C-alpha cells in the first residue's frame, strides 16, 4: 500500500467528518450549479480533487448507471472512504483514481464536464492543473468551480481581533504549503486564456446567526483547524484555547453574526 499523502488540513477522521458536513451545507448550491451547467444522465464527469467523495456520490446519482464519475484525489484515506461508500450505495459508475494533482498525469478520458471545489487554493501549480483538466474535456463541456477569492471576509460581527488572527494564520499556513487562498482572483483570466468561455461568475458570501445551519460549516472548520494548527506548530495550545473560547462565546450569543469567506462560483465552457 502506498503511504498516505497528507494535506495541510489533514486526512484524519475528524477532517472526513467535517467534509461531510461541508458537503451537506453546500449541496443545495452545488446541485443548482450543476443543473445550470447541464450535468445529466449518461455523461462522463470528472471530480477534480474529490476528497472522501461526497460530491462524487451526488454526481453519480445524476449521471446514473450509464454514466461515469472519474473521481481523482491523492489521499488514500479519502479514497478508501469513497470506495466504501461506492460499495455500500451500489454506485459502480464512480471510478476512483489515486493521483497527485500537482504531479501526476490525469486519466485518459474525454469528459462531458468537470467539477472542483476548493482544490486550486491548495495546489502548487494551479494554472498547469487547469490546462491538464482542460485537455480532458470535450468542446462544449462545462466546468463548475468553487474557489475563494477573498478569504479575509471570514469574520465575526461585531468585529473580533481573535477571529481575524485565526483567519490570518489559516491563510499564512496555506501559502507556506504552496497554495493561495484567494486563487479565485486568477482563475477567470486563466480559464479564458486556456480556451473557456465564462458563462457565470457569481460571488457567494453568507451572513448568518448561530441558529442557521450554515453556521455549522465555519464552526466545524474552526474546531478541526485549531487542532491541525497545533499539530503543525503554528499556534500554541494556550493561544488555541483562547481562540476556541472566543468561538464558543460568539455561538452562545444569539445576536452574533458570522460572515463567511468569499467564494466565487464559476461556470466555464470549453470552446
C-alpha positions as CSV (number, residue, x, y, z in Angstrom):
1,X,0.0,0.0,0.0
2,X,1.2,3.5,-0.8
3,X,2.0,5.8,2.1
4,X,-0.7,8.4,2.9
5,X,-0.1,11.7,1.2
6,X,-1.4,14.3,3.6
7,X,-3.0,17.7,3.1
8,X,-2.4,20.9,5.0
9,X,-5.9,20.4,6.6
10,X,-5.1,16.7,7.2
11,X,-6.9,13.5,6.2
12,X,-7.8,12.2,9.6
13,X,-11.3,11.0,10.7
14,X,-12.3,14.4,12.0
15,X,-11.5,16.0,8.7
16,X,-13.5,13.4,6.8
17,X,-16.5,14.2,9.1
18,X,-16.0,17.9,8.5
19,X,-16.0,17.5,4.8
20,X,-19.3,15.5,5.0
21,X,-20.9,18.4,6.9
22,X,-19.4,20.9,4.5
23,X,-21.0,19.0,1.6
24,X,-24.4,18.9,3.3
25,X,-24.3,22.7,3.8
26,X,-23.2,23.4,0.2
27,X,-25.3,20.7,-1.6
28,X,-28.3,22.9,-2.5
29,X,-26.0,25.4,-4.2
30,X,-23.9,22.8,-5.9
31,X,-26.9,20.9,-7.2
32,X,-28.3,24.1,-8.6
33,X,-24.9,25.0,-10.3
34,X,-24.7,21.5,-11.8
35,X,-28.3,21.9,-13.2
36,X,-27.4,25.2,-14.8
37,X,-24.3,23.7,-16.2
38,X,-26.3,20.9,-17.8
39,X,-24.9,17.9,-15.9
40,X,-27.3,15.0,-16.7
41,X,-27.8,11.3,-17.3
42,X,-25.2,9.3,-19.2
43,X,-22.4,11.8,-19.0
44,X,-18.8,11.3,-18.0
45,X,-17.9,13.8,-15.4
46,X,-14.5,14.5,-13.7
47,X,-14.5,15.3,-9.9
48,X,-11.1,17.1,-9.6
49,X,-9.9,16.7,-6.0
50,X,-12.8,14.5,-4.9
51,X,-11.7,14.0,-1.2
52,X,-13.8,11.4,0.5
53,X,-16.2,11.6,-2.4
54,X,-19.4,13.2,-1.1
55,X,-19.8,15.2,-4.2
56,X,-18.8,12.2,-6.3
57,X,-21.8,10.3,-4.9
58,X,-24.1,13.2,-5.8
59,X,-22.7,13.3,-9.3
60,X,-23.0,9.6,-9.7
61,X,-26.7,9.8,-8.8
62,X,-27.1,12.4,-11.6
63,X,-25.3,10.6,-14.4
64,X,-26.9,7.2,-13.4
65,X,-25.7,3.7,-14.2
66,X,-25.0,4.7,-17.8
67,X,-22.6,7.5,-16.9
68,X,-19.2,7.7,-15.3
69,X,-17.7,9.8,-12.5
70,X,-13.9,9.9,-12.7
71,X,-13.0,10.8,-9.1
72,X,-9.4,12.0,-8.5
73,X,-7.6,12.5,-5.3
74,X,-4.1,11.9,-3.8
75,X,-5.2,10.8,-0.4
76,X,-5.5,7.0,0.1
77,X,-7.6,7.5,3.2
78,X,-10.1,9.7,1.4
79,X,-10.3,7.3,-1.5
80,X,-10.8,4.4,0.9
81,X,-13.8,6.3,2.4
82,X,-15.2,6.9,-1.2
83,X,-14.7,3.2,-2.2
84,X,-16.6,2.1,1.0
85,X,-19.5,4.4,0.1
86,X,-19.5,3.3,-3.5
87,X,-19.9,-0.3,-2.5
88,X,-22.5,0.4,0.2
89,X,-24.6,2.5,-2.2
90,X,-24.0,0.3,-5.3
91,X,-22.6,3.1,-7.4
92,X,-20.1,1.3,-9.7
93,X,-20.1,4.3,-12.1
94,X,-17.7,6.0,-9.7
95,X,-14.1,5.4,-10.8
96,X,-11.6,6.5,-8.1
97,X,-8.1,7.4,-9.1
98,X,-5.2,8.0,-6.6
99,X,-3.2,10.7,-8.3
100,X,-1.3,13.8,-7.1
101,X,-2.9,16.7,-8.9
102,X,0.4,18.6,-8.8
103,X,2.5,15.8,-10.3
104,X,0.5,13.0,-12.0
105,X,-0.9,12.7,-15.4
106,X,-4.7,12.7,-15.4
107,X,-6.7,9.6,-16.5
108,X,-7.1,9.2,-20.3
109,X,-10.7,10.3,-20.6
110,X,-12.7,12.7,-22.8
111,X,-15.3,14.1,-20.4
112,X,-18.7,15.9,-20.8
113,X,-18.0,18.1,-17.8
114,X,-15.9,18.7,-14.7
115,X,-16.4,19.8,-11.1
116,X,-14.0,21.1,-8.5
117,X,-14.4,22.8,-5.1
118,X,-11.6,24.3,-3.0
119,X,-8.9,22.4,-4.9
120,X,-6.9,25.2,-6.7
121,X,-6.3,27.0,-3.4
122,X,-4.1,24.2,-2.3
123,X,-2.1,23.0,-5.4
124,X,1.3,24.4,-6.1
125,X,0.8,25.0,-9.9
126,X,-2.8,25.8,-10.4
127,X,-2.6,27.1,-13.9
128,X,-0.9,23.9,-15.1
129,X,-3.6,21.9,-13.5
130,X,-6.3,24.0,-15.2
131,X,-4.6,23.2,-18.5
132,X,-4.3,19.5,-17.9
133,X,-8.0,19.2,-16.9
134,X,-9.0,21.3,-20.0
135,X,-7.3,18.7,-22.2
136,X,-9.7,16.1,-20.8
137,X,-12.9,18.0,-21.7
138,X,-14.8,17.8,-24.9
139,X,-15.6,21.0,-26.8
140,X,-18.7,22.5,-25.2
141,X,-18.1,20.7,-21.9
142,X,-18.9,22.8,-18.8
143,X,-16.6,23.1,-15.7
144,X,-18.1,24.2,-12.4
145,X,-15.6,25.5,-10.0
146,X,-15.9,26.9,-6.4
147,X,-12.9,28.8,-5.1
148,X,-12.2,31.5,-2.5
149,X,-11.5,35.0,-3.9
150,X,-11.3,36.9,-0.6
151,X,-10.8,34.6,2.4
152,X,-10.4,37.5,4.8
153,X,-14.1,38.3,4.6
154,X,-14.5,35.5,7.2
155,X,-15.1,37.3,10.4
156,X,-17.5,37.9,13.3
157,X,-19.8,40.8,13.7
158,X,-19.2,42.6,16.0
159,X,-15.6,42.5,15.0
160,X,-13.3,40.0,16.7
161,X,-9.5,40.5,16.7
162,X,-9.1,36.9,17.8
163,X,-11.0,35.7,14.8
164,X,-9.0,37.9,12.5
165,X,-5.8,36.4,13.9
166,X,-7.2,32.9,13.3
167,X,-8.1,33.7,9.7
168,X,-4.7,35.3,9.1
169,X,-2.9,32.2,10.4
170,X,-5.0,29.9,8.2
171,X,-4.1,32.0,5.1
172,X,-0.4,32.0,6.1
173,X,-0.4,28.2,6.5
174,X,-1.9,27.6,3.1
175,X,0.6,29.9,1.4
176,X,3.5,28.4,3.3
177,X,2.4,25.0,1.9
178,X,2.5,26.4,-1.7
179,X,-1.2,27.3,-2.0
180,X,-3.1,30.5,-2.5
181,X,-6.3,31.1,-0.5
182,X,-7.5,33.9,-2.9
183,X,-6.9,31.9,-6.1
184,X,-10.4,32.8,-7.4
185,X,-8.9,36.2,-8.4
186,X,-6.7,34.5,-11.0
187,X,-9.0,31.7,-12.3
188,X,-11.3,33.6,-14.7
189,X,-8.4,35.1,-16.7
190,X,-6.6,31.8,-16.9
191,X,-9.7,29.9,-18.0
192,X,-10.2,32.4,-20.8
193,X,-6.6,32.0,-21.9
194,X,-7.0,28.2,-21.9
195,X,-10.0,28.3,-24.3
196,X,-13.0,28.6,-22.0
197,X,-16.0,30.9,-22.2
198,X,-17.1,32.3,-18.8
199,X,-20.8,31.6,-18.5
200,X,-21.2,32.6,-14.9
201,X,-19.2,34.4,-12.3
202,X,-21.2,34.6,-9.0
203,X,-19.9,35.7,-5.6
204,X,-21.1,33.8,-2.6
205,X,-20.9,35.3,0.9
206,X,-23.3,34.4,3.7
207,X,-24.1,36.4,6.9
208,X,-25.7,34.2,9.4
209,X,-26.6,33.8,13.1
210,X,-25.8,30.7,15.3
211,X,-29.3,29.5,14.6
212,X,-28.5,29.0,10.9
213,X,-27.3,25.6,9.7
214,X,-24.7,27.4,7.6
215,X,-23.1,28.4,10.9
216,X,-22.0,24.8,11.3
217,X,-19.7,25.0,8.3
218,X,-17.3,27.6,9.7
219,X,-17.7,26.2,13.2
220,X,-16.5,22.8,12.1
221,X,-13.5,24.3,10.3
222,X,-12.6,26.3,13.4
223,X,-12.6,23.1,15.5
224,X,-10.6,21.0,13.1
225,X,-8.4,23.9,12.0
226,X,-7.2,24.7,15.5
227,X,-6.2,21.1,16.2
228,X,-4.4,21.0,12.9
229,X,-2.5,24.2,13.5
230,X,-1.4,22.9,16.9
231,X,-0.1,19.7,15.2
232,X,1.8,21.8,12.7
233,X,3.3,24.0,15.4
234,X,1.6,27.2,14.0
235,X,-0.1,28.1,17.3
236,X,0.4,27.2,20.9
237,X,-2.2,25.2,22.9
238,X,-2.8,28.2,25.1
239,X,-3.5,30.5,22.2
240,X,-5.6,27.9,20.5
241,X,-7.7,27.7,23.7
242,X,-8.2,31.5,23.7
243,X,-9.4,31.2,20.1
244,X,-11.7,28.3,20.9
245,X,-13.2,30.2,23.8
246,X,-13.9,33.1,21.5
247,X,-15.8,30.9,19.1
248,X,-17.8,29.3,21.9
249,X,-18.7,32.8,23.3
250,X,-19.9,34.0,19.9
251,X,-22.0,30.9,19.3
252,X,-23.7,31.4,22.6
253,X,-24.7,35.0,21.6
254,X,-28.0,34.8,19.6
255,X,-27.2,38.3,18.1
256,X,-23.7,37.3,16.9
257,X,-23.1,37.1,13.1
258,X,-20.5,35.3,11.1
259,X,-19.6,36.5,7.6
260,X,-18.2,33.5,5.6
261,X,-15.2,33.5,3.3
262,X,-16.0,34.9,-0.1
263,X,-16.4,32.1,-2.7
264,X,-16.5,32.6,-6.5
265,X,-18.8,30.2,-8.4
266,X,-17.5,29.8,-11.9
267,X,-19.2,28.0,-14.8
268,X,-16.9,27.9,-17.8
269,X,-17.5,26.1,-21.1
270,X,-14.7,24.6,-23.2
271,X,-14.6,26.1,-26.7
